[in-house]
């Protein structure tokens, strides 16, 4: 997008085009994931995303890409992710014994972080050496590889829900979600956190292109976030805390560090160091959060509760994506980044101040 129009606002719109339908269809995806075989739901989503990214790659490589085409294709990809994500959270307990859920979530996070480091590095190199079209080809192929490995899973039969309407399924999932204060408070905090985090994504890419050294600088920062996630995943494998959700929530304040460093005008390597810390903290929190959900929410409703989690967590992210560019133009880039950093600290404080978050035990 930056090569096509050079506009931070246009970049935010394309990011938002993927996020808005993801949010809109998450609750539908959660119901389908509890009703249908979760592996089948994930396989279908992977095939759809392979098609959208492959089409984007073809448009970019043929120099015929238009903004509206990219918006539509990313909207389809976001819809597919809305079905994949709740199914993924619900699938994990079917692959592991209850006592090893935290280690399983940590290993899943480790695999994602490892792929993120390698993928981000390869992506940056391909974009620099050959252009974004070829990087998108690799991206499309990765979804095909994911589908191949999912097809190899052999899982126990999923618990069948009693026959009832779609609305009744949604209401039942909402009852499980809203009855647990620690769940909706964390989701509310994540919603605001992801909104301000979107400002870092948009403005970080722009600042990297303009003053930090171009695509390789942004690749360094993203790779550091991935490396931090890898370290956080390793820590999650071995950490044993009685009140794990409170401990994980207390780490969320570190997500403000790379945003604050960007606001200070720090060099790319320093921002990357902040990203290392933020990535590790976020990975530890995610592993402990998903384990808490899987241990305290009934398996038959887990994908629907996860869908409400994803829905709430991402609800405000499109606002951050779309407003990052205009806010930077109106308030200044540094001021906008400082506001985002303050928001990250605020949501961490909200989470740790909630009694049910502090008191929840493994």
N, C-alpha and C positions, 0 to 999 in steps of 0.2 A: 504493500500500500504506500509506503514512503517513497518507493521508486516510481509508483504510478501517479500519485498526486502530490506527495511531499507534505501532506496535511495531517497533523496530529488528530484533528477532529474526525477526519475520514477514517483514520486508523481505529479510533475509538468506536465509530459506528459499526465497522466490520466486526470488531471484538464483541460488541453488544448484540449484533445480529446472531451470533452463535449462542450467547448467554440467555437472551430473552426467551426463545423457544425451549431451551433447556429447562428454564424455570417453569415455563407454562405447562410443560408436559411431564414434569417430575412426578406429580401425584398420580397421573395416569400410569406412568412407568412403574411406580411402586405397587399399584394394584395388580398390574399384569405380572410383575415379578413374584408376588405372593400366590397368584392364581396359576400361572404357567410354569413349566420347568425353567428355573433361573438361567441355566446354561444356554437354553434355546434363545431366551431373550437377549443374552449377551452376544451370542453368535450373530443374530440378526442385526444387532446394532453395529457390530464390527464390520459386517459386509456393507452396510449402508455408509459408514464413514470411509471405508476404503474407496467407495464409488465417488463420494463428494470430493475428497482430497485429490483423487486421481483426475477428476474433471477440472478442478482448480489448476492443477499442474499443467494439464493440456492447454488451458486458456492462457496461462502465463507463458508457456513455452512457445505458443503460436502468436504471442503479442496481440491477442484479441480480447484480453480481459477487460471487462467493464465493472464499475463499482457495484451496480445492481446485481450482476451475475454472482459476484463474490458474496454479496449479502445473502442471496437466496441459498447458495450452496452451503454457507456456514450455518444458516438457519436449519437446514436439513441435518447437518452434522450435530448441531446442538440438540435437536429432537431425538436423534439416535442416542446421544449421551444421556438424555433424560431417562431412557429405558435401561441403559447399561449400568449406571451408577448405583441405583437402589438394589438391582439384582446382584451386583458384585458384593455389597455389604452382606446381603442375605445368604450368599453362597458360601462364604468363608466358614461358618460353623458346621457346614456339611462335610468339610474336608479335614476336620481336626477335632480332637477331644476337647471338652470344655476347659480343662485345666491348662491347656496350651494355647488358648485364644490370643493372649497378649503376644506370645512369641510368633504366632501365625500372622497377626496383623503387622508385627515388626518386620517379619520376613517379606511380606507383601510390599510394605513400604520400602524395604531395602532393594527389592527388585525394581520397583518404580524409580527409586533414586538412582540406582546404577544405570538403568536405561536412560534416565534423564541426563545424566552426566555425559554418557557416550553420545546420545542422540543430539544433545545441544551442541556438543563440540563438533560432531560430524556435520550437523546442520549449518553451523557458522562457517565451517571450512567450505562446504559445498556452495553456500550462498556467495561467499567471497570469490571462490575459484570459478564457479560455473553459472551461478545465478539461482534465484529462489525457486524457479520452476523445477529444477532437478532435485532440490531439497524436498519439495512437495511430493515428488514421485516416491522418494524414499519414505516419506511420511505415510502415503497411501499404502505402500507395501507393508508397513509395520502393522496396520490393522488386519491385513490378510494373515500375517504371521500369528497375531493374537488369536484370530479365529481358528487357525490350524491347531494351536495348542489347547484351546478350550474344547475342541472336538475330541481330544484324547481323554478328557476327564471321565471317570466312572464314579457316579455319585449315588448315595442311597435315595430311595423314593421320597419325594417332597411331600410334606403333610398337606392333604387336600382340605381346602376351606369348605364350610357348608355353603350350599347354594343360597345366594342372596344378591341384591342389586349392587350395581357399581357404586351408587351413592352410599349404600349401607357399608360397603367395604371401606370407602373413604372415611365415613363417620367412625367406624371401629378403629381405624388407624389413628384418627385424630384423638379419640378418647385415650388410647395408649400413650400418645405423644403428650397431650396437654395435662395428663394426670401426674406427670413427673416434672416438678419445678426445675430440677437440675438439667433436664433435657431442653426445655424451651428457653431457659436463660442462656445456656451455652449457644444454642442456635441463634438467639437474638444477638449475642456478642459477636458471633461469627459473621452474621449478616452485615453489621456495621464494619467489622474488620475487613471483610472482603471488598466492601465499597471503597474504603480508603486505600486498601491494597491495590485496587485497580488503577488508582492515580499513579502509583509507583510503576506499574506495568507500562502505561501509556507514556508518561513523561520520562521514565527511565530509557525507553527505546529512543525517544526524540533527543534527549540530552546526549546519549551515547553517540548517536549519528552526528550531532552538531559539534560536540566539544570534547568527547572522551576518546575518540579514535575510531568511530565507525562500528560496523557490525561485530568485529572481533572484541571490542570493548564490552558490548552488550552480551556477547557469548561468554566472556569471562565472568561477568556478574551472574548470569543465569547458571553457568556451570558451578559457580561457588555456592549458589542456593542448592543445587543438586548435590554437591559434595557435602554440604551441611546436613542435608536430608539423609545421606548415606551414613554419616557419623551418628546422627540421631537415631536411625534405625538400629545400628549396632548397640547403642546404649539401651534402646527399648527392649532388646533381647534379654538383657541381664538385670534391668532395674526391677526392684520389688519394693513397692511403696503401698502401705495399707490404704491410704486415701489418695489413690492414684489420680483421680480426676482433678482434685484440688492441686496436686503437684503439677500436673500437666498444664492447667489453666494459668498457674503462676509464671509459666515460661512464655506466655503469649506476648508479654510486654517487649520481648526482644525483637518482635516483628517490626517495631518502629525504627530499629537501628539503621538498616540500609536506606530507608526513606529519609531519615534525618541527615545521613551522610551525603545523599544527593543534594539535599537542600543547602548543605554547607559548601557545595562545590568541590567535594573531595575527588581525588583521582580514582580512576576505575578500579585499581587494585585495592584501594581502601574501601570503596563501596562493596567490592566483592568480599572483603573480609567480614563486613557487616552482614552480607548475604549468607556467609557460611554460618554465622551465629544464628541468624533468623531461620535458616533452613533446618538446622538441627533442632531448634526449639519447637518448630512447627511439626516436625516429624514425630517427636516424642509425644507431643500433645495429641496428634491424630491417632497414634497407636493406642494410647490410653483411652481416648474418647470412644473409638470404635469398640474396644474391648468392653468398656462400660455398657454401651448399648447392647452388645451381644450377650452379656451376662445378665442384664436386668430387664430386657424386653423379651416377651415371648417370641419363640422362633416363628410361629405362624403369622405374626404381625410385623416381623423385623424389617422387611423390605418397605412396607408402608411407612413405618416410623422413620426409616432411613430416608424415604422420599420426602417426608416433611422436614427432615433435617437438611437435606440438600436444597429443598425449596426455600426454606427460611434462610439458610446460610448464603444463598446466592441472590436473594430477592433484590437487594440494593446494589449488587455489583454492576448491572448495566448503567445505573445512574452515575457511578464513579467513572466508568469507561467513557460515557458520553460527555460528562462535564469536565473531565480532566483538562482537555484542550481549551475550551472556553474559559474555565476558571483560571488557568495559567495566563491566558491573554488578558483577563480582566484584573487579576490580583497580583500577577507575577508568578513565575515558576517556583521560586524559592518559598514564597508565602504559601502557595498551594501545597507544596510538599510538607511544610511544617504543620499545616492543618491536618494533613493525612497522618503524619507521625503522631500527633496528639490524639487523633482518633484511635490509633492502635493501642496506645497506652490506656485510654479510657475504657475500651472494651475488656482489656485484661483486668482492670480494677473492678469492673462490674462482675466478672466471673468469680474472682476470688472472694468478693464481698458477700456472695450468696450463701446462706447457711447450708442449703441442701447440697451444694457443690462441695463445700468444705467437709461435710459429714458423710458423704457417700463412700462406702467401703467396698473393697473387692469381694 
